[in-house]
Amino acid sequence: MKRTEKACSGGRCEKDGNGTLRRNRSRNEGNSMAQAVLGVIGFSSGFIVAGGVVALMVGLGIITRFIGITHTADRILWHEDAILLGALAGTILTVFQVRLPLGVWAPALLGLFTGIFVGGWILALAEVINVFPVYCRRLGITKGLSWIVIAVAAGKVLGSLLFFFMRWGEG
């Protein structure tokens, strides 16, 4: 058996036009190092973004505000675990696109909790930059601020319901 035939014994070779055996290179052989580098870059970027999000949450006081509102400061370890597990579950569901057969009400419940969380972020940011006192002082609003906030919230809920039930987002 010739040397080229031994090298090609795994079925990776084919004969060219002259009858010479040539080894076929897999498309993935040269890309393995590039894939490893891209994996490290992606993993590192994820850590940087996650660190920024956590820094924003701590800086805005979202976590401490939620703990203070719920009067659960004695369960701080539970809150830390819940934040970590929520981030991990969100990452797994986003990256791997896991399908969960939870029925019709699961997306509605997820939307409710996501809306509460994002609303908490928005209100914490607005409180940090003192939007409401400046806004009320410039417009001369002294009474009825709670009704204005309720009207804005109701309008956002009504707009969201119309958007989804009328299917305005579909093409």
Buried (B, 14 or more C-beta within 10 A) or exposed (E): EEEEEEEBEEEEBEEEEEEEBEEEEEEEEEEEEEEEEEEEEEEEEEEEEEEEEEEEBEEBBBBBBBBEEEEEEEEEEEBEEEBEEEEEEEEEEEEEEEEEEEEEEEEEEEEEEEEEEEEBBEBBBEBEEEEBEEEEEEEEEEEEEEEBEEEEEEEEEEEEEEEEEEEEEEE
